[in-house]
Amino acid sequence: MVDRKDPLPVTRQCALLDLPRSTFYHVPKPVFDEELALMALIDRCHLKHPFYGSRRIRDWLEDQGHRINRKKVRRLMRTMDLTAQYPKRNLSLANQSHKVYPYLLRDLVIDRPNQVWATDVTYIPMARGFVYLVAIMDWYSRKVLSWRVSNTLDASFCVEALEEAIETHGTPEIFNTDQGCQFTSEAFTGTLKQHGIRISMDGKGRWLDNVFVERLWRSVKYEQVYLKAYDSIAQARASLDHYFAFYNTERRHQSLDRCTPDSVYYESAAKLAA
């Protein structure tokens, strides 16, 4: 998103994108193979036991034959943007200068497509390194409307996914996120406001508020990511593109009366338009 060759100064480009200049100029250090293997194990543990904090993950790793201290587990969890899912202070990595919006979905009956969309970010391991994945989902149909991968955890790739979803599928009535800094940023919330979309944010400690996207991550990782060893971001994109096409068009959901997300989304939309 930031172009050094653009006549607009880098400082101004970063300000418009709500991107810290330190993030733009930062050159990440290579991750050692040992740490990559530990991160993959931590990710599997987090999916299986999302309520485990750093202490219990340390114990789980010890049971797997990896004796490491809690400090290292916490550092790797921060790198992966993982937090234990139980009520506590500062559950989300929010920027304190960003506005936090109220949760609008409590007791709301969700009975049509494009009524509520939701999003989240997760960590995707590769053979050498890792990337982050963001996906935007329609709550009613579980359809994945758009997605992006990035090797940096900033707001720009989340905004790109949002803009693609709006361009392709129109606008929802409500958009729900957690309080992560990517989603509270002016770049992201400004795009929602520009299209007249009401903003909803999960309460602290309320991981169940976004449970459908959490379930999507489990499906993506166990049915696709963990079966591969991506050598490049391009390979990861191609693999995820194949999976999300399968997820939307072929994978039946028990909660959707054994229908696919695409069939529920488009058939319901057609009935509403009739």
PEHULIN-V198851 format. One record per helix or strand. SS is the DSSP state (2 for helix, 1 for strand). FROM is the first residue (numbers start at 1). LEN is the number of residues. If there is no record, write none. Layout:
ss:SS from:FROM len:LEN
ss:SS from:FROM len:LEN
//
This chain:
ss:2 from:10 len:7
ss:2 from:21 len:5
ss:2 from:33 len:16
ss:2 from:54 len:10
ss:2 from:70 len:11
ss:1 from:116 len:11
ss:1 from:129 len:10
ss:1 from:144 len:7
ss:2 from:156 len:14
ss:1 from:174 len:4
ss:2 from:181 len:4
ss:2 from:186 len:9
ss:1 from:198 len:4
ss:2 from:207 len:17
ss:2 from:225 len:3
ss:2 from:233 len:17
ss:1 from:252 len:2
ss:2 from:254 len:3
ss:1 from:259 len:2
ss:2 from:261 len:13
//
